């Protein structure tokens, strides 16, 4: 079954999912390792941000699992997470760098949408 799913997924979508997984691992590593090992930074970090990052990280893991197992809810959850992040980034927009991040995340999400659209028939 796994071999058949990998063949259907295609190299491009597999690469996109791999990048999604690497990004997820990077976020977990940066947040949990650096922040929790630096107690001074943790004291100055608002609790609302901490809760938001933990919830988004868990939801991202769930959406990644859903996409890997060909579930439509996994992709819908990914779109929901992206939309929430986009709204929050626009609300907190205060620098050119954030605008570049918004542009790049929108561009990469559109590529991800296109890749999944091509294989949408395989999703349950």
N, C-alpha and C positions, 0 to 999 in steps of 0.2 A: 504493500500500500504506500509506504513512504517513497519508494523508488518511482512509483507511478505519479505521485503528487509532485515530485521534484521535476519529472519530465514535463508535466503539464504546466508547471509554474513558469518555466522559461528562465533563461539566464539573466535577462534584464530585471524581471521582477524579483528574482532571487537576490540579485545585487542590491536592489533597493531595500529589500527586507533586511539584508545584512547590514547596510548602512544604518537603518533604523535601529537594529540591535546594537550596533557599535555606539550610536548616539545615546541610547538608553543606558548602556554600561558606563559611558563617560559621565552622564549626569549623576548616576548613582555614585560613582567613584568620587567625583568632585564634591558633591554635596556631603555624603556621609563620611568620607575619609578626611578631607581637608577641614570641613566645618566642625565636625565633632572632635577632631584632634586639636583644634584651636579654640579653647574655651572662651578666650577674650572675644573672638569674632562671633561666637555663638551667643554671648551675652548681648552683643550689639545688634544681633539679627532679630527682627521682629517675629514673634511667634506665629502671626498670621502667614507670613511668608514660608515659615517652616512647615506649617500644616498644608499650605497650598502645594509646596514642592513634593511633600510626601504623598498627598492624594493624587497629584498629576503623575508622579512616578509609578504608583501602583496601577493607576488607570492605563498608563502607557504600556506597562507590562502585560496587562490583560488584553489590550487591543492588539499588541504584537502576537500574543498567543492566538487570538482569534483569527488574525490574518494568516498565520502559519498553518492553522488547521482549516482554512478555507471557510470561515464563518462570516456571514454578512455583518453580524453584530460587531465583529472585531473591527471591520473597516468603518462602520458607522460610529463606533466609539472613537476611533482615530480622528475622524472628521469633527466630532464633537469637541475633543480635546484641542485640536488645532484651532477651532473657532473660538473657544474660550480663551486660549492663549493669545490669539490675535486681538480680541477685544481688550484684554488686559494690557497688552503691549501698546495699543493705540491710546488707551486711557492714561498710561504712564509715560507716554512719549515725551522725552526731554532732551534727546541728543540725536545727532546725525547717525551715530553708530547704531542706535536702536532702530532707526529707519532702515538701515542696511540689513539688519537682522530680520526685520519684518519682510523686506523684499526677498531676501534669500529663502526664508522659511516658506513664503508663499510660492516662490518659484519651485522649490523642491517638492512641496505638497502637490502642485499641479502636475509635476512629472510622475509622482506617485499615483495620483488619480488616473492619469493616462495609462500607466502600466497596469493598474488593477482593472480599469475599464476593459482592457483587451482580454482579460481573463475572468471577467465577471460571471460568465456562464458556469464556471467551476465552483463558485461560492454557493454554499447552502444557506 
